[in-house]
Amino acid sequence: MSIEDFKLSSVKNKTILITGSSRGIGHALCEKLLSMNNSVIGTAKNIEHLNSISVINNDKFFPIQLDLESIDSINLMVAEVKKGFDKIDVLINNASILGEMKTLEDYNYETWKNVININMNHQYYLTKNFLPLIKNSKKGSIINVSSSVGRFPREKWGAYSVSKVGLEALTEIFSQELKEVDIIVNSVNPGGTATDMRREAYPDEDQGQLPSPIDILPIFIYLASDDATESGMKFNAREYIGSMEF
Ligand SMILES: NC(=O)c1ccc[n+]([C@@H]2O[C@H](COP(=O)([O-])OP(=O)(O)OC[C@H]3O[C@@H](n4cnc5c(N)ncnc54)[C@H](OP(=O)(O)O)[C@@H]3O)[C@@H](O)[C@H]2O)c1
């Protein structure tokens, strides 16, 4: 099955966990997947930011606070999800932070460790802890949100770039190790998208020229579907803009 033949109807009645669903790409994913009749567990560092999720299918939306900086916070979140759900069909590791835009020589080491923890080490820890629930799904899918600098490291992107390179490696290793239990694991590079993080990286840019978070959703929706069989792949969301009628 390819994205061209794919039917939106194959993404419904699923339980989907999206980290960082209060803003930007995670928010757009959350709203879209709720509107397609899925149950969505959405997280944010600041739980009040999740009030921005609209009331469409609100009875299927389960907001949970999660600070990826803290292992305790991840443990609490995992326990809360396990209390309410027997399975997770799709895990979207979307939340991350930018850190500093500085040379390696000038980078603050405390910030460095924090970025690597939030964007890589703790994404691994969270994924590892959800594997029992994902294995209970008939069609498990893990989507790791990467970046172009996770594929091609670039000057002044420091810890963010290194963390996304690591996330790409985790994607490949998980994909090989989970093949026999039929869980697919892929990475998606959104490409420059009009969000707060992008504004932090490029404060002088006109965001009107960029795709919106909604524009880049098709590849994510496909990878969440029953139809996707690809695993260990590196997708670029921009290549799929306009490939689905929403
Ligand atoms: N936008 C782009 O151009 C672009 C390009 C390439 C890759 N990406 C990747 O796409 C993903 C989404 O980016 P975005 O631009 O949509 O980001 P964003 O608008 O900055 O949103 C970040 C989200 O992550 C949450 N978050 C921040 N710090 C957190 C923490 N310590 N623990 C848990 N959650 C935390 C935020 O929650 P709060 O609201 O509570 O702060 C928010 O929901 C990221 O992985 C990013 O690296 C984005």
The ligand as a MOL file (V3000), in Angstrom:
LIG
                    3D

  0  0  0     0  0            999 V3000
M  V30 BEGIN CTAB
M  V30 COUNTS 48 52 0 0 0
M  V30 BEGIN ATOM
M  V30 1 N 8.5350 23.7020 13.1440 0
M  V30 2 C 9.5310 23.3250 12.3440 0
M  V30 3 O 9.9030 24.0360 11.3850 0
M  V30 4 C 10.2080 22.0000 12.5860 0
M  V30 5 C 11.1970 21.6080 11.6610 0
M  V30 6 C 11.8330 20.4010 11.8610 0
M  V30 7 C 11.4820 19.5950 12.9470 0
M  V30 8 N 10.5150 20.0140 13.8110 0 CHG=1
M  V30 9 C 10.1680 19.1050 14.9240 0
M  V30 10 O 8.7560 19.0020 15.0130 0
M  V30 11 C 8.3720 18.7580 16.3600 0
M  V30 12 C 7.2970 19.7350 16.7590 0
M  V30 13 O 7.8410 21.0290 16.6350 0
M  V30 14 P 6.9430 22.3710 16.6870 0
M  V30 15 O 7.6170 23.3280 15.8000 0
M  V30 16 O 5.5060 22.0320 16.5030 0 CHG=-1
M  V30 17 O 7.2250 22.8110 18.2070 0
M  V30 18 P 6.5160 23.8930 19.1460 0
M  V30 19 O 5.5030 24.6860 18.4010 0
M  V30 20 O 7.6220 24.5920 19.8490 0
M  V30 21 O 5.7220 22.9750 20.2200 0
M  V30 22 C 6.4480 22.2270 21.1340 0
M  V30 23 C 5.5500 21.2950 21.9080 0
M  V30 24 O 6.3920 20.5070 22.7870 0
M  V30 25 C 5.9930 20.7040 24.1270 0
M  V30 26 N 7.1740 20.7510 25.0140 0
M  V30 27 C 8.1230 21.7090 25.0770 0
M  V30 28 N 9.0280 21.4060 26.0410 0
M  V30 29 C 8.6210 20.2370 26.5820 0
M  V30 30 C 9.1030 19.4370 27.6450 0
M  V30 31 N 10.1950 19.7650 28.3650 0
M  V30 32 N 8.4320 18.2950 27.9500 0
M  V30 33 C 7.3280 17.9490 27.2780 0
M  V30 34 N 6.7870 18.6710 26.2710 0
M  V30 35 C 7.4400 19.8040 25.9340 0
M  V30 36 C 5.2490 22.0290 24.1520 0
M  V30 37 O 4.3740 22.0460 25.2930 0
M  V30 38 P 4.0050 23.4590 26.0420 0
M  V30 39 O 2.9620 24.1390 25.2000 0
M  V30 40 O 3.4590 23.0600 27.3570 0
M  V30 41 O 5.2760 24.2450 26.1290 0
M  V30 42 C 4.5430 21.9890 22.8010 0
M  V30 43 O 3.3650 21.2250 22.8760 0
M  V30 44 C 9.6580 18.8540 17.1860 0
M  V30 45 O 10.1700 17.5660 17.4360 0
M  V30 46 C 10.6040 19.6180 16.2780 0
M  V30 47 O 11.9590 19.3130 16.5360 0
M  V30 48 C 9.8860 21.1920 13.6660 0
M  V30 END ATOM
M  V30 BEGIN BOND
M  V30 1 1 1 2
M  V30 2 2 2 3
M  V30 3 1 2 4
M  V30 4 1 4 5
M  V30 5 2 4 48
M  V30 6 2 5 6
M  V30 7 1 6 7
M  V30 8 2 7 8
M  V30 9 1 8 9
M  V30 10 1 8 48
M  V30 11 1 9 10
M  V30 12 1 9 46
M  V30 13 1 10 11
M  V30 14 1 11 12
M  V30 15 1 11 44
M  V30 16 1 12 13
M  V30 17 1 13 14
M  V30 18 2 14 15
M  V30 19 1 14 16
M  V30 20 1 14 17
M  V30 21 1 17 18
M  V30 22 2 18 19
M  V30 23 1 18 20
M  V30 24 1 18 21
M  V30 25 1 21 22
M  V30 26 1 22 23
M  V30 27 1 23 24
M  V30 28 1 23 42
M  V30 29 1 24 25
M  V30 30 1 25 26
M  V30 31 1 25 36
M  V30 32 1 26 27
M  V30 33 1 26 35
M  V30 34 2 27 28
M  V30 35 1 28 29
M  V30 36 1 29 30
M  V30 37 2 29 35
M  V30 38 1 30 31
M  V30 39 2 30 32
M  V30 40 1 32 33
M  V30 41 2 33 34
M  V30 42 1 34 35
M  V30 43 1 36 37
M  V30 44 1 36 42
M  V30 45 1 37 38
M  V30 46 2 38 39
M  V30 47 1 38 40
M  V30 48 1 38 41
M  V30 49 1 42 43
M  V30 50 1 44 45
M  V30 51 1 44 46
M  V30 52 1 46 47
M  V30 END BOND
M  V30 END CTAB
M  END
